[in-house]
């Protein structure tokens, strides 16, 4: 099944690299709107996976906004530089996974498969 993915609030370098990797996979990719409806109108639950920065406030905000009736998206923290403490912190905050550049097709593919 085609996963619907949103890239939200990411550093431009991280977003560009993730877009490149995700373009090799069978996904429906959306970018956070830069114009039009504000973020408060994003239906986070309409996505299977949301990639966001590893800041705890970002992870918690998306998890809170998507709480309630299922389905809830899997929140994946994506970073430019891998940090072990960041990884542990976001998982404890409720993120499904954490990844850092360079993003490889098989790495992201495994993460998406685990979000079933």
C-alpha positions in Angstrom: 0.0 0.0 0.0 1.2 3.5 -0.9 2.2 5.4 2.2 1.3 9.1 2.5 4.2 11.0 3.9 4.5 14.6 5.1 7.8 16.5 5.5 7.2 19.0 8.2 9.4 21.8 9.6 12.6 20.2 8.3 15.9 21.9 7.7 16.1 22.6 4.0 19.2 20.4 3.5 17.5 17.5 5.4 14.3 18.0 3.4 16.1 18.0 0.1 18.0 14.8 0.9 14.9 13.0 2.2 13.0 14.1 -0.9 15.7 12.6 -3.1 15.7 9.3 -1.2 11.9 9.1 -1.0 11.6 9.7 -4.8 13.2 6.3 -5.2 10.5 4.6 -3.1 6.8 4.1 -3.7 5.3 6.8 -1.6 2.9 9.7 -1.8 5.0 12.7 -0.7 3.6 16.0 0.5 5.6 19.0 1.6 4.4 21.2 4.4 2.4 24.0 2.8 4.3 27.3 2.7 1.2 29.2 1.5 -2.5 28.6 2.1 -3.9 27.0 5.2 -1.9 27.4 8.3 -0.4 24.5 10.1 -3.3 24.5 12.5 -5.5 23.2 9.6 -3.2 20.3 8.7 -5.0 17.0 9.3 -1.9 15.2 10.6 -3.9 12.0 10.9 -4.4 11.9 7.1 -0.7 10.9 6.8 0.9 7.6 7.5 4.3 9.0 8.3 5.4 12.5 9.3 9.1 13.3 9.1 10.0 16.2 11.4 13.1 17.7 13.1 14.4 15.9 16.2 13.6 18.8 18.6 11.4 17.4 21.4 8.9 20.3 21.1 8.4 19.5 17.4 7.9 15.8 18.0 5.5 16.4 21.0 3.6 19.1 19.1 2.9 16.8 16.1 2.0 13.8 18.4 -0.4 16.0 20.3 -2.0 17.4 17.2 -2.5 14.0 15.8 -3.9 12.4 18.9 -7.4 11.3 19.3 -9.2 8.9 16.9 -7.0 6.7 14.8 -5.2 6.6 12.5 -2.2 8.4 14.0 0.8 8.9 11.8 4.2 7.5 12.7 6.4 10.4 13.6 10.0 10.0 12.4 12.6 12.5 13.6 15.1 13.3 10.8 18.4 15.0 11.5 21.4 16.3 9.5 23.9 15.0 12.0 23.3 11.8 14.1 23.1 12.5 17.9 22.6 9.5 20.2 21.0 11.6 22.9 18.6 13.1 20.4 17.7 9.6 19.2 16.9 8.4 22.7 15.0 11.6 23.6 12.7 11.5 20.6 11.9 7.8 21.0 11.1 8.4 24.7 8.8 11.3 23.6 6.8 9.0 21.4 8.5 9.1 18.0 8.4 5.9 16.0 12.0 6.2 14.8 15.0 8.5 14.2 17.2 8.8 11.2 20.1 10.9 10.1 21.8 11.9 6.9 23.0 10.5 4.7 19.6 8.9 4.0 19.8 5.7 2.0 17.0 4.0 0.1 17.2 0.7 2.1 17.4 2.6 5.5 14.3 4.7 4.8 12.6 1.7 3.2 13.0 -0.3 6.4 11.8 2.6 8.5 8.7 2.9 6.4 8.1 -0.8 6.4 8.2 -0.8 10.2 5.5 1.9 10.2 2.8 -0.5 8.9 
